[in-house]
Amino acid sequence: MPSTTVHLPDPLLAEIDRIVKEERISRNRFIVMACEKALKNSVGKWPDDFFKSELNRKDLQLLRDGVAEMETAINKSRKNRMGIRL
């Protein structure tokens, strides 16, 4: 089975450790179960009309330019995984 590394904030990890101790399961099993539940519940799925735009051409171009500028700034400040586009 493939593996991955996940970085969790200390308070979140402490809460996970509390729960897995109570449930007598491993951290790994807890995380797998949480991911399965999230996928089952379609968590993170965008609402159908989320990207519907009522912007005029000028405002839409301003938005696109702003996003491109932000992406460039983010990519320049990344310390690892350089070259990967967002």
PDB file with SEQRES, HELIX, SHEET and CRYST1 records, atoms N, CA, C and O in Angstrom:
SEQRES   1 A   86  MET PRO SER THR THR VAL HIS LEU PRO ASP PRO LEU LEU          
SEQRES   2 A   86  ALA GLU ILE ASP ARG ILE VAL LYS GLU GLU ARG ILE SER          
SEQRES   3 A   86  ARG ASN ARG PHE ILE VAL MET ALA CYS GLU LYS ALA LEU          
SEQRES   4 A   86  LYS ASN SER VAL GLY LYS TRP PRO ASP ASP PHE PHE LYS          
SEQRES   5 A   86  SER GLU LEU ASN ARG LYS ASP LEU GLN LEU LEU ARG ASP          
SEQRES   6 A   86  GLY VAL ALA GLU MET GLU THR ALA ILE ASN LYS SER ARG          
SEQRES   7 A   86  LYS ASN ARG MET GLY ILE ARG LEU                              
HELIX    1 AA1 ASP A   10  GLU A   23  1                                  14    
HELIX    2 AA2 ARG A   27  LYS A   40  1                                  14    
HELIX    3 AA3 ARG A   57  SER A   77  1                                  21    
CRYST1    1.000    1.000    1.000  90.00  90.00  90.00 P 1           1          
ATOM      1  N   MET A   1       0.849  -1.177   0.000  1.00  0.00           N  
ATOM      2  CA  MET A   1       0.000   0.000   0.000  1.00  0.00           C  
ATOM      3  C   MET A   1       0.893   1.239   0.000  1.00  0.00           C  
ATOM      4  O   MET A   1       1.822   1.321   0.803  1.00  0.00           O  
ATOM      5  N   PRO A   2       0.631   2.203  -0.883  1.00  0.00           N  
ATOM      6  CA  PRO A   2       1.429   3.430  -0.908  1.00  0.00           C  
ATOM      7  C   PRO A   2       1.278   4.208   0.404  1.00  0.00           C  
ATOM      8  O   PRO A   2       0.310   4.029   1.144  1.00  0.00           O  
ATOM      9  N   SER A   3       2.241   5.056   0.666  1.00  0.00           N  
ATOM     10  CA  SER A   3       2.161   5.883   1.872  1.00  0.00           C  
ATOM     11  C   SER A   3       2.380   7.341   1.502  1.00  0.00           C  
ATOM     12  O   SER A   3       2.835   7.658   0.403  1.00  0.00           O  
ATOM     13  N   THR A   4       2.050   8.218   2.434  1.00  0.00           N  
ATOM     14  CA  THR A   4       2.244   9.647   2.247  1.00  0.00           C  
ATOM     15  C   THR A   4       2.578  10.266   3.595  1.00  0.00           C  
ATOM     16  O   THR A   4       2.344   9.663   4.643  1.00  0.00           O  
ATOM     17  N   THR A   5       3.117  11.454   3.559  1.00  0.00           N  
ATOM     18  CA  THR A   5       3.421  12.182   4.788  1.00  0.00           C  
ATOM     19  C   THR A   5       2.457  13.353   4.906  1.00  0.00           C  
ATOM     20  O   THR A   5       2.225  14.082   3.942  1.00  0.00           O  
ATOM     21  N   VAL A   6       1.907  13.523   6.085  1.00  0.00           N  
ATOM     22  CA  VAL A   6       0.982  14.622   6.345  1.00  0.00           C  
ATOM     23  C   VAL A   6       1.515  15.401   7.536  1.00  0.00           C  
ATOM     24  O   VAL A   6       1.869  14.812   8.557  1.00  0.00           O  
ATOM     25  N   HIS A   7       1.572  16.704   7.411  1.00  0.00           N  
ATOM     26  CA  HIS A   7       2.035  17.563   8.501  1.00  0.00           C  
ATOM     27  C   HIS A   7       0.815  18.150   9.196  1.00  0.00           C  
ATOM     28  O   HIS A   7       0.014  18.848   8.574  1.00  0.00           O  
ATOM     29  N   LEU A   8       0.677  17.866  10.488  1.00  0.00           N  
ATOM     30  CA  LEU A   8      -0.484  18.318  11.253  1.00  0.00           C  
ATOM     31  C   LEU A   8      -0.043  19.252  12.366  1.00  0.00           C  
ATOM     32  O   LEU A   8       1.006  19.036  12.973  1.00  0.00           O  
ATOM     33  N   PRO A   9      -0.825  20.284  12.642  1.00  0.00           N  
ATOM     34  CA  PRO A   9      -0.507  21.155  13.775  1.00  0.00           C  
ATOM     35  C   PRO A   9      -0.583  20.356  15.083  1.00  0.00           C  
ATOM     36  O   PRO A   9      -1.378  19.423  15.202  1.00  0.00           O  
ATOM     37  N   ASP A  10       0.238  20.726  16.046  1.00  0.00           N  
ATOM     38  CA  ASP A  10       0.287  20.003  17.320  1.00  0.00           C  
ATOM     39  C   ASP A  10      -1.081  19.840  17.984  1.00  0.00           C  
ATOM     40  O   ASP A  10      -1.401  18.740  18.434  1.00  0.00           O  
ATOM     41  N   PRO A  11      -1.901  20.899  18.062  1.00  0.00           N  
ATOM     42  CA  PRO A  11      -3.205  20.718  18.721  1.00  0.00           C  
ATOM     43  C   PRO A  11      -4.098  19.690  18.015  1.00  0.00           C  
ATOM     44  O   PRO A  11      -4.809  18.924  18.667  1.00  0.00           O  
ATOM     45  N   LEU A  12      -4.056  19.680  16.683  1.00  0.00           N  
ATOM     46  CA  LEU A  12      -4.854  18.718  15.935  1.00  0.00           C  
ATOM     47  C   LEU A  12      -4.349  17.301  16.182  1.00  0.00           C  
ATOM     48  O   LEU A  12      -5.146  16.387  16.392  1.00  0.00           O  
ATOM     49  N   LEU A  13      -3.048  17.114  16.160  1.00  0.00           N  
ATOM     50  CA  LEU A  13      -2.475  15.798  16.408  1.00  0.00           C  
ATOM     51  C   LEU A  13      -2.801  15.317  17.823  1.00  0.00           C  
ATOM     52  O   LEU A  13      -3.085  14.137  18.027  1.00  0.00           O  
ATOM     53  N   ALA A  14      -2.760  16.222  18.791  1.00  0.00           N  
ATOM     54  CA  ALA A  14      -3.098  15.848  20.171  1.00  0.00           C  
ATOM     55  C   ALA A  14      -4.542  15.369  20.254  1.00  0.00           C  
ATOM     56  O   ALA A  14      -4.837  14.394  20.945  1.00  0.00           O  
ATOM     57  N   GLU A  15      -5.438  16.049  19.555  1.00  0.00           N  
ATOM     58  CA  GLU A  15      -6.852  15.641  19.562  1.00  0.00           C  
ATOM     59  C   GLU A  15      -7.025  14.289  18.872  1.00  0.00           C  
ATOM     60  O   GLU A  15      -7.789  13.444  19.340  1.00  0.00           O  
ATOM     61  N   ILE A  16      -6.321  14.085  17.768  1.00  0.00           N  
ATOM     62  CA  ILE A  16      -6.368  12.786  17.084  1.00  0.00           C  
ATOM     63  C   ILE A  16      -5.855  11.698  18.013  1.00  0.00           C  
ATOM     64  O   ILE A  16      -6.466  10.634  18.121  1.00  0.00           O  
ATOM     65  N   ASP A  17      -4.734  11.957  18.688  1.00  0.00           N  
ATOM     66  CA  ASP A  17      -4.176  10.964  19.602  1.00  0.00           C  
ATOM     67  C   ASP A  17      -5.147  10.627  20.731  1.00  0.00           C  
ATOM     68  O   ASP A  17      -5.240   9.473  21.148  1.00  0.00           O  
ATOM     69  N   ARG A  18      -5.865  11.626  21.221  1.00  0.00           N  
ATOM     70  CA  ARG A  18      -6.850  11.377  22.272  1.00  0.00           C  
ATOM     71  C   ARG A  18      -7.947  10.443  21.775  1.00  0.00           C  
ATOM     72  O   ARG A  18      -8.341   9.502  22.465  1.00  0.00           O  
ATOM     73  N   ILE A  19      -8.429  10.715  20.578  1.00  0.00           N  
ATOM     74  CA  ILE A  19      -9.517   9.912  20.020  1.00  0.00           C  
ATOM     75  C   ILE A  19      -9.063   8.491  19.702  1.00  0.00           C  
ATOM     76  O   ILE A  19      -9.767   7.531  20.017  1.00  0.00           O  
ATOM     77  N   VAL A  20      -7.893   8.350  19.078  1.00  0.00           N  
ATOM     78  CA  VAL A  20      -7.447   6.999  18.709  1.00  0.00           C  
ATOM     79  C   VAL A  20      -7.174   6.153  19.945  1.00  0.00           C  
ATOM     80  O   VAL A  20      -7.351   4.935  19.924  1.00  0.00           O  
ATOM     81  N   LYS A  21      -6.750   6.794  21.006  1.00  0.00           N  
ATOM     82  CA  LYS A  21      -6.532   6.054  22.261  1.00  0.00           C  
ATOM     83  C   LYS A  21      -7.868   5.547  22.800  1.00  0.00           C  
ATOM     84  O   LYS A  21      -7.980   4.393  23.215  1.00  0.00           O  
ATOM     85  N   GLU A  22      -8.878   6.414  22.792  1.00  0.00           N  
ATOM     86  CA  GLU A  22     -10.214   6.018  23.257  1.00  0.00           C  
ATOM     87  C   GLU A  22     -10.807   4.904  22.392  1.00  0.00           C  
ATOM     88  O   GLU A  22     -11.403   3.957  22.906  1.00  0.00           O  
ATOM     89  N   GLU A  23     -10.637   5.028  21.081  1.00  0.00           N  
ATOM     90  CA  GLU A  23     -11.217   4.073  20.136  1.00  0.00           C  
ATOM     91  C   GLU A  23     -10.353   2.821  19.945  1.00  0.00           C  
ATOM     92  O   GLU A  23     -10.790   1.835  19.351  1.00  0.00           O  
ATOM     93  N   ARG A  24      -9.133   2.881  20.455  1.00  0.00           N  
ATOM     94  CA  ARG A  24      -8.173   1.772  20.327  1.00  0.00           C  
ATOM     95  C   ARG A  24      -7.917   1.415  18.864  1.00  0.00           C  
ATOM     96  O   ARG A  24      -7.966   0.255  18.457  1.00  0.00           O  
ATOM     97  N   ILE A  25      -7.642   2.470  18.097  1.00  0.00           N  
ATOM     98  CA  ILE A  25      -7.252   2.292  16.700  1.00  0.00           C  
ATOM     99  C   ILE A  25      -5.966   3.073  16.464  1.00  0.00           C  
ATOM    100  O   ILE A  25      -5.566   3.887  17.296  1.00  0.00           O  
ATOM    101  N   SER A  26      -5.326   2.826  15.339  1.00  0.00           N  
ATOM    102  CA  SER A  26      -4.083   3.538  15.021  1.00  0.00           C  
ATOM    103  C   SER A  26      -4.392   4.912  14.426  1.00  0.00           C  
ATOM    104  O   SER A  26      -5.495   5.168  13.943  1.00  0.00           O  
ATOM    105  N   ARG A  27      -3.388   5.783  14.475  1.00  0.00           N  
ATOM    106  CA  ARG A  27      -3.521   7.083  13.803  1.00  0.00           C  
ATOM    107  C   ARG A  27      -3.835   6.875  12.335  1.00  0.00           C  
ATOM    108  O   ARG A  27      -4.715   7.524  11.770  1.00  0.00           O  
ATOM    109  N   ASN A  28      -3.090   5.948  11.724  1.00  0.00           N  
ATOM    110  CA  ASN A  28      -3.265   5.686  10.299  1.00  0.00           C  
ATOM    111  C   ASN A  28      -4.709   5.297  10.002  1.00  0.00           C  
ATOM    112  O   ASN A  28      -5.317   5.822   9.069  1.00  0.00           O  
ATOM    113  N   ARG A  29      -5.257   4.382  10.790  1.00  0.00           N  
ATOM    114  CA  ARG A  29      -6.632   3.931  10.548  1.00  0.00           C  
ATOM    115  C   ARG A  29      -7.608   5.107  10.697  1.00  0.00           C  
ATOM    116  O   ARG A  29      -8.539   5.252   9.904  1.00  0.00           O  
ATOM    117  N   PHE A  30      -7.389   5.936  11.710  1.00  0.00           N  
ATOM    118  CA  PHE A  30      -8.251   7.092  11.930  1.00  0.00           C  
ATOM    119  C   PHE A  30      -8.225   8.024  10.717  1.00  0.00           C  
ATOM    120  O   PHE A  30      -9.273   8.472  10.251  1.00  0.00           O  
ATOM    121  N   ILE A  31      -7.027   8.314  10.212  1.00  0.00           N  
ATOM    122  CA  ILE A  31      -6.885   9.226   9.073  1.00  0.00           C  
ATOM    123  C   ILE A  31      -7.507   8.637   7.817  1.00  0.00           C  
ATOM    124  O   ILE A  31      -8.158   9.348   7.052  1.00  0.00           O  
ATOM    125  N   VAL A  32      -7.308   7.323   7.598  1.00  0.00           N  
ATOM    126  CA  VAL A  32      -7.928   6.666   6.445  1.00  0.00           C  
ATOM    127  C   VAL A  32      -9.450   6.754   6.547  1.00  0.00           C  
ATOM    128  O   VAL A  32     -10.125   7.058   5.564  1.00  0.00           O  
ATOM    129  N   MET A  33      -9.985   6.489   7.735  1.00  0.00           N  
ATOM    130  CA  MET A  33     -11.437   6.561   7.933  1.00  0.00           C  
ATOM    131  C   MET A  33     -11.953   7.983   7.700  1.00  0.00           C  
ATOM    132  O   MET A  33     -13.014   8.170   7.103  1.00  0.00           O  
ATOM    133  N   ALA A  34     -11.204   8.982   8.170  1.00  0.00           N  
ATOM    134  CA  ALA A  34     -11.613  10.373   7.979  1.00  0.00           C  
ATOM    135  C   ALA A  34     -11.627  10.737   6.492  1.00  0.00           C  
ATOM    136  O   ALA A  34     -12.540  11.414   6.020  1.00  0.00           O  
ATOM    137  N   CYS A  35     -10.614  10.285   5.764  1.00  0.00           N  
ATOM    138  CA  CYS A  35     -10.560  10.558   4.312  1.00  0.00           C  
ATOM    139  C   CYS A  35     -11.709   9.864   3.591  1.00  0.00           C  
ATOM    140  O   CYS A  35     -12.348  10.454   2.719  1.00  0.00           O  
ATOM    141  N   GLU A  36     -11.970   8.618   3.954  1.00  0.00           N  
ATOM    142  CA  GLU A  36     -13.080   7.882   3.329  1.00  0.00           C  
ATOM    143  C   GLU A  36     -14.405   8.594   3.578  1.00  0.00           C  
ATOM    144  O   GLU A  36     -15.231   8.718   2.674  1.00  0.00           O  
ATOM    145  N   LYS A  37     -14.602   9.062   4.809  1.00  0.00           N  
ATOM    146  CA  LYS A  37     -15.839   9.772   5.149  1.00  0.00           C  
ATOM    147  C   LYS A  37     -15.950  11.081   4.364  1.00  0.00           C  
ATOM    148  O   LYS A  37     -17.024  11.420   3.867  1.00  0.00           O  
ATOM    149  N   ALA A  38     -14.840  11.813   4.253  1.00  0.00           N  
ATOM    150  CA  ALA A  38     -14.850  13.071   3.513  1.00  0.00           C  
ATOM    151  C   ALA A  38     -15.206  12.841   2.049  1.00  0.00           C  
ATOM    152  O   ALA A  38     -15.997  13.586   1.470  1.00  0.00           O  
ATOM    153  N   LEU A  39     -14.623  11.814   1.459  1.00  0.00           N  
ATOM    154  CA  LEU A  39     -14.920  11.520   0.051  1.00  0.00           C  
ATOM    155  C   LEU A  39     -16.367  11.083  -0.128  1.00  0.00           C  
ATOM    156  O   LEU A  39     -17.022  11.458  -1.101  1.00  0.00           O  
ATOM    157  N   LYS A  40     -16.856  10.297   0.805  1.00  0.00           N  
ATOM    158  CA  LYS A  40     -18.239   9.828   0.734  1.00  0.00           C  
ATOM    159  C   LYS A  40     -19.218  10.995   0.824  1.00  0.00           C  
ATOM    160  O   LYS A  40     -20.255  10.998   0.161  1.00  0.00           O  
ATOM    161  N   ASN A  41     -18.884  11.972   1.639  1.00  0.00           N  
ATOM    162  CA  ASN A  41     -19.764  13.130   1.840  1.00  0.00           C  
ATOM    163  C   ASN A  41     -19.510  14.249   0.842  1.00  0.00           C  
ATOM    164  O   ASN A  41     -20.101  15.322   0.959  1.00  0.00           O  
ATOM    165  N   SER A  42     -18.647  14.021  -0.131  1.00  0.00           N  
ATOM    166  CA  SER A  42     -18.311  15.009  -1.168  1.00  0.00           C  
ATOM    167  C   SER A  42     -17.818  16.318  -0.574  1.00  0.00           C  
ATOM    168  O   SER A  42     -18.091  17.392  -1.110  1.00  0.00           O  
ATOM    169  N   VAL A  43     -17.098  16.229   0.522  1.00  0.00           N  
ATOM    170  CA  VAL A  43     -16.543  17.427   1.126  1.00  0.00           C  
ATOM    171  C   VAL A  43     -15.560  18.047   0.148  1.00  0.00           C  
ATOM    172  O   VAL A  43     -14.763  17.340  -0.469  1.00  0.00           O  
ATOM    173  N   GLY A  44     -15.610  19.341   0.007  1.00  0.00           N  
ATOM    174  CA  GLY A  44     -14.706  20.031  -0.900  1.00  0.00           C  
ATOM    175  C   GLY A  44     -15.251  20.181  -2.302  1.00  0.00           C  
ATOM    176  O   GLY A  44     -14.593  20.766  -3.163  1.00  0.00           O  
ATOM    177  N   LYS A  45     -16.432  19.667  -2.544  1.00  0.00           N  
ATOM    178  CA  LYS A  45     -17.030  19.794  -3.870  1.00  0.00           C  
ATOM    179  C   LYS A  45     -17.631  21.190  -4.005  1.00  0.00           C  
ATOM    180  O   LYS A  45     -18.368  21.645  -3.131  1.00  0.00           O  
ATOM    181  N   TRP A  46     -17.312  21.856  -5.096  1.00  0.00           N  
ATOM    182  CA  TRP A  46     -17.812  23.210  -5.318  1.00  0.00           C  
ATOM    183  C   TRP A  46     -19.300  23.171  -5.651  1.00  0.00           C  
ATOM    184  O   TRP A  46     -19.744  22.278  -6.373  1.00  0.00           O  
ATOM    185  N   PRO A  47     -20.078  24.124  -5.136  1.00  0.00           N  
ATOM    186  CA  PRO A  47     -21.486  24.214  -5.549  1.00  0.00           C  
ATOM    187  C   PRO A  47     -21.563  24.429  -7.060  1.00  0.00           C  
ATOM    188  O   PRO A  47     -20.673  25.045  -7.646  1.00  0.00           O  
ATOM    189  N   ASP A  48     -22.615  23.928  -7.686  1.00  0.00           N  
ATOM    190  CA  ASP A  48     -22.746  23.966  -9.149  1.00  0.00           C  
ATOM    191  C   ASP A  48     -22.578  25.365  -9.732  1.00  0.00           C  
ATOM    192  O   ASP A  48     -21.971  25.516 -10.792  1.00  0.00           O  
ATOM    193  N   ASP A  49     -23.097  26.378  -9.071  1.00  0.00           N  
ATOM    194  CA  ASP A  49     -23.044  27.723  -9.637  1.00  0.00           C  
ATOM    195  C   ASP A  49     -21.909  28.568  -9.053  1.00  0.00           C  
ATOM    196  O   ASP A  49     -21.891  29.784  -9.243  1.00  0.00           O  
ATOM    197  N   PHE A  50     -20.962  27.943  -8.344  1.00  0.00           N  
ATOM    198  CA  PHE A  50     -19.905  28.687  -7.674  1.00  0.00           C  
ATOM    199  C   PHE A  50     -19.069  29.519  -8.650  1.00  0.00           C  
ATOM    200  O   PHE A  50     -18.703  30.653  -8.342  1.00  0.00           O  
ATOM    201  N   PHE A  51     -18.770  28.967  -9.813  1.00  0.00           N  
ATOM    202  CA  PHE A  51     -17.913  29.650 -10.773  1.00  0.00           C  
ATOM    203  C   PHE A  51     -18.697  30.449 -11.818  1.00  0.00           C  
ATOM    204  O   PHE A  51     -18.113  30.985 -12.759  1.00  0.00           O  
ATOM    205  N   LYS A  52     -19.992  30.525 -11.655  1.00  0.00           N  
ATOM    206  CA  LYS A  52     -20.793  31.316 -12.576  1.00  0.00           C  
ATOM    207  C   LYS A  52     -20.406  32.781 -12.405  1.00  0.00           C  
ATOM    208  O   LYS A  52     -20.430  33.313 -11.296  1.00  0.00           O  
ATOM    209  N   SER A  53     -20.058  33.410 -13.486  1.00  0.00           N  
ATOM    210  CA  SER A  53     -19.573  34.783 -13.408  1.00  0.00           C  
ATOM    211  C   SER A  53     -20.556  35.746 -14.049  1.00  0.00           C  
ATOM    212  O   SER A  53     -21.032  35.530 -15.163  1.00  0.00           O  
ATOM    213  N   GLU A  54     -20.842  36.796 -13.331  1.00  0.00           N  
ATOM    214  CA  GLU A  54     -21.673  37.857 -13.872  1.00  0.00           C  
ATOM    215  C   GLU A  54     -20.835  39.107 -14.090  1.00  0.00           C  
ATOM    216  O   GLU A  54     -21.356  40.219 -14.186  1.00  0.00           O  
ATOM    217  N   LEU A  55     -19.511  38.898 -14.166  1.00  0.00           N  
ATOM    218  CA  LEU A  55     -18.602  40.028 -14.370  1.00  0.00           C  
ATOM    219  C   LEU A  55     -18.599  40.436 -15.839  1.00  0.00           C  
ATOM    220  O   LEU A  55     -18.759  39.606 -16.734  1.00  0.00           O  
ATOM    221  N   ASN A  56     -18.415  41.723 -16.061  1.00  0.00           N  
ATOM    222  CA  ASN A  56     -18.268  42.170 -17.441  1.00  0.00           C  
ATOM    223  C   ASN A  56     -16.839  41.829 -17.901  1.00  0.00           C  
ATOM    224  O   ASN A  56     -16.006  41.413 -17.096  1.00  0.00           O  
ATOM    225  N   ARG A  57     -16.571  42.007 -19.184  1.00  0.00           N  
ATOM    226  CA  ARG A  57     -15.259  41.622 -19.744  1.00  0.00           C  
ATOM    227  C   ARG A  57     -14.093  42.300 -19.030  1.00  0.00           C  
ATOM    228  O   ARG A  57     -13.080  41.665 -18.736  1.00  0.00           O  
ATOM    229  N   LYS A  58     -14.242  43.582 -18.757  1.00  0.00           N  
ATOM    230  CA  LYS A  58     -13.164  44.351 -18.126  1.00  0.00           C  
ATOM    231  C   LYS A  58     -12.866  43.813 -16.724  1.00  0.00           C  
ATOM    232  O   LYS A  58     -11.706  43.587 -16.378  1.00  0.00           O  
ATOM    233  N   ASP A  59     -13.914  43.609 -15.919  1.00  0.00           N  
ATOM    234  CA  ASP A  59     -13.725  43.098 -14.563  1.00  0.00           C  
ATOM    235  C   ASP A  59     -13.189  41.675 -14.569  1.00  0.00           C  
ATOM    236  O   ASP A  59     -12.361  41.323 -13.728  1.00  0.00           O  
ATOM    237  N   LEU A  60     -13.646  40.857 -15.501  1.00  0.00           N  
ATOM    238  CA  LEU A  60     -13.153  39.493 -15.607  1.00  0.00           C  
ATOM    239  C   LEU A  60     -11.661  39.487 -15.957  1.00  0.00           C  
ATOM    240  O   LEU A  60     -10.905  38.671 -15.429  1.00  0.00           O  
ATOM    241  N   GLN A  61     -11.241  40.381 -16.834  1.00  0.00           N  
ATOM    242  CA  GLN A  61      -9.821  40.467 -17.181  1.00  0.00           C  
ATOM    243  C   GLN A  61      -9.000  40.952 -15.996  1.00  0.00           C  
ATOM    244  O   GLN A  61      -7.892  40.466 -15.772  1.00  0.00           O  
ATOM    245  N   LEU A  62      -9.528  41.904 -15.234  1.00  0.00           N  
ATOM    246  CA  LEU A  62      -8.843  42.373 -14.021  1.00  0.00           C  
ATOM    247  C   LEU A  62      -8.672  41.223 -13.028  1.00  0.00           C  
ATOM    248  O   LEU A  62      -7.618  41.084 -12.408  1.00  0.00           O  
ATOM    249  N   LEU A  63      -9.700  40.409 -12.882  1.00  0.00           N  
ATOM    250  CA  LEU A  63      -9.622  39.251 -11.992  1.00  0.00           C  
ATOM    251  C   LEU A  63      -8.564  38.269 -12.470  1.00  0.00           C  
ATOM    252  O   LEU A  63      -7.757  37.787 -11.674  1.00  0.00           O  
ATOM    253  N   ARG A  64      -8.563  37.969 -13.764  1.00  0.00           N  
ATOM    254  CA  ARG A  64      -7.560  37.046 -14.319  1.00  0.00           C  
ATOM    255  C   ARG A  64      -6.141  37.585 -14.113  1.00  0.00           C  
ATOM    256  O   ARG A  64      -5.237  36.830 -13.754  1.00  0.00           O  
ATOM    257  N   ASP A  65      -5.945  38.883 -14.338  1.00  0.00           N  
ATOM    258  CA  ASP A  65      -4.634  39.490 -14.143  1.00  0.00           C  
ATOM    259  C   ASP A  65      -4.200  39.407 -12.678  1.00  0.00           C  
ATOM    260  O   ASP A  65      -3.038  39.131 -12.382  1.00  0.00           O  
ATOM    261  N   GLY A  66      -5.136  39.648 -11.775  1.00  0.00           N  
ATOM    262  CA  GLY A  66      -4.834  39.569 -10.351  1.00  0.00           C  
ATOM    263  C   GLY A  66      -4.453  38.162  -9.918  1.00  0.00           C  
ATOM    264  O   GLY A  66      -3.529  37.979  -9.126  1.00  0.00           O  
ATOM    265  N   VAL A  67      -5.163  37.173 -10.435  1.00  0.00           N  
ATOM    266  CA  VAL A  67      -4.851  35.778 -10.120  1.00  0.00           C  
ATOM    267  C   VAL A  67      -3.471  35.413 -10.665  1.00  0.00           C  
ATOM    268  O   VAL A  67      -2.692  34.751  -9.980  1.00  0.00           O  
ATOM    269  N   ALA A  68      -3.172  35.826 -11.862  1.00  0.00           N  
ATOM    270  CA  ALA A  68      -1.857  35.543 -12.450  1.00  0.00           C  
ATOM    271  C   ALA A  68      -0.749  36.185 -11.624  1.00  0.00           C  
ATOM    272  O   ALA A  68       0.292  35.569 -11.396  1.00  0.00           O  
ATOM    273  N   GLU A  69      -0.967  37.422 -11.175  1.00  0.00           N  
ATOM    274  CA  GLU A  69       0.016  38.120 -10.343  1.00  0.00           C  
ATOM    275  C   GLU A  69       0.215  37.391  -9.006  1.00  0.00           C  
ATOM    276  O   GLU A  69       1.343  37.243  -8.535  1.00  0.00           O  
ATOM    277  N   MET A  70      -0.884  36.941  -8.406  1.00  0.00           N  
ATOM    278  CA  MET A  70      -0.803  36.209  -7.146  1.00  0.00           C  
ATOM    279  C   MET A  70      -0.060  34.885  -7.327  1.00  0.00           C  
ATOM    280  O   MET A  70       0.776  34.525  -6.498  1.00  0.00           O  
ATOM    281  N   GLU A  71      -0.360  34.166  -8.399  1.00  0.00           N  
ATOM    282  CA  GLU A  71       0.297  32.893  -8.671  1.00  0.00           C  
ATOM    283  C   GLU A  71       1.804  33.092  -8.844  1.00  0.00           C  
ATOM    284  O   GLU A  71       2.598  32.301  -8.335  1.00  0.00           O  
ATOM    285  N   THR A  72       2.192  34.134  -9.554  1.00  0.00           N  
ATOM    286  CA  THR A  72       3.610  34.434  -9.741  1.00  0.00           C  
ATOM    287  C   THR A  72       4.285  34.713  -8.402  1.00  0.00           C  
ATOM    288  O   THR A  72       5.378  34.210  -8.143  1.00  0.00           O  
ATOM    289  N   ALA A  73       3.647  35.506  -7.557  1.00  0.00           N  
ATOM    290  CA  ALA A  73       4.212  35.827  -6.240  1.00  0.00           C  
ATOM    291  C   ALA A  73       4.336  34.583  -5.371  1.00  0.00           C  
ATOM    292  O   ALA A  73       5.339  34.406  -4.679  1.00  0.00           O  
ATOM    293  N   ILE A  74       3.334  33.727  -5.401  1.00  0.00           N  
ATOM    294  CA  ILE A  74       3.381  32.488  -4.605  1.00  0.00           C  
ATOM    295  C   ILE A  74       4.514  31.601  -5.097  1.00  0.00           C  
ATOM    296  O   ILE A  74       5.296  31.089  -4.295  1.00  0.00           O  
ATOM    297  N   ASN A  75       4.608  31.418  -6.399  1.00  0.00           N  
ATOM    298  CA  ASN A  75       5.654  30.552  -6.941  1.00  0.00           C  
ATOM    299  C   ASN A  75       7.050  31.087  -6.637  1.00  0.00           C  
ATOM    300  O   ASN A  75       7.969  30.303  -6.402  1.00  0.00           O  
ATOM    301  N   LYS A  76       7.224  32.403  -6.639  1.00  0.00           N  
ATOM    302  CA  LYS A  76       8.531  32.988  -6.329  1.00  0.00           C  
ATOM    303  C   LYS A  76       8.904  32.782  -4.868  1.00  0.00           C  
ATOM    304  O   LYS A  76      10.086  32.664  -4.544  1.00  0.00           O  
ATOM    305  N   SER A  77       7.916  32.738  -3.985  1.00  0.00           N  
ATOM    306  CA  SER A  77       8.209  32.631  -2.550  1.00  0.00           C  
ATOM    307  C   SER A  77       8.293  31.192  -2.054  1.00  0.00           C  
ATOM    308  O   SER A  77       8.659  30.962  -0.902  1.00  0.00           O  
ATOM    309  N   ARG A  78       7.966  30.233  -2.890  1.00  0.00           N  
ATOM    310  CA  ARG A  78       8.029  28.828  -2.460  1.00  0.00           C  
ATOM    311  C   ARG A  78       9.472  28.416  -2.255  1.00  0.00           C  
ATOM    312  O   ARG A  78      10.363  28.797  -3.014  1.00  0.00           O  
ATOM    313  N   LYS A  79       9.681  27.629  -1.213  1.00  0.00           N  
ATOM    314  CA  LYS A  79      11.028  27.184  -0.884  1.00  0.00           C  
ATOM    315  C   LYS A  79      11.309  25.769  -1.376  1.00  0.00           C  
ATOM    316  O   LYS A  79      12.465  25.347  -1.427  1.00  0.00           O  
ATOM    317  N   ASN A  80      10.259  25.035  -1.736  1.00  0.00           N  
ATOM    318  CA  ASN A  80      10.442  23.690  -2.270  1.00  0.00           C  
ATOM    319  C   ASN A  80       9.442  23.458  -3.384  1.00  0.00           C  
ATOM    320  O   ASN A  80       8.525  24.252  -3.592  1.00  0.00           O  
ATOM    321  N   ARG A  81       9.627  22.380  -4.080  1.00  0.00           N  
ATOM    322  CA  ARG A  81       8.758  22.015  -5.194  1.00  0.00           C  
ATOM    323  C   ARG A  81       8.717  23.101  -6.263  1.00  0.00           C  
ATOM    324  O   ARG A  81       7.687  23.315  -6.901  1.00  0.00           O  
ATOM    325  N   MET A  82       9.825  23.773  -6.451  1.00  0.00           N  
ATOM    326  CA  MET A  82       9.871  24.834  -7.459  1.00  0.00           C  
ATOM    327  C   MET A  82       9.568  24.234  -8.836  1.00  0.00           C  
ATOM    328  O   MET A  82       9.924  23.093  -9.130  1.00  0.00           O  
ATOM    329  N   GLY A  83       8.938  24.992  -9.620  1.00  0.00           N  
ATOM    330  CA  GLY A  83       8.623  24.551 -10.972  1.00  0.00           C  
ATOM    331  C   GLY A  83       7.253  23.905 -11.097  1.00  0.00           C  
ATOM    332  O   GLY A  83       6.766  23.694 -12.207  1.00  0.00           O  
ATOM    333  N   ILE A  84       6.618  23.583  -9.953  1.00  0.00           N  
ATOM    334  CA  ILE A  84       5.286  22.989 -10.010  1.00  0.00           C  
ATOM    335  C   ILE A  84       4.285  24.125 -10.069  1.00  0.00           C  
ATOM    336  O   ILE A  84       4.272  25.006  -9.209  1.00  0.00           O  
ATOM    337  N   ARG A  85       3.453  24.096 -11.085  1.00  0.00           N  
ATOM    338  CA  ARG A  85       2.446  25.140 -11.226  1.00  0.00           C  
ATOM    339  C   ARG A  85       1.279  24.842 -10.324  1.00  0.00           C  
ATOM    340  O   ARG A  85       0.923  23.683 -10.112  1.00  0.00           O  
ATOM    341  N   LEU A  86       0.687  25.881  -9.796  1.00  0.00           N  
ATOM    342  CA  LEU A  86      -0.512  25.725  -8.947  1.00  0.00           C  
ATOM    343  C   LEU A  86      -1.730  25.532  -9.802  1.00  0.00           C  
ATOM    344  O   LEU A  86      -2.835  25.384  -9.280  1.00  0.00           O  
TER     345      LEU A  86                                                      
END                                                                             
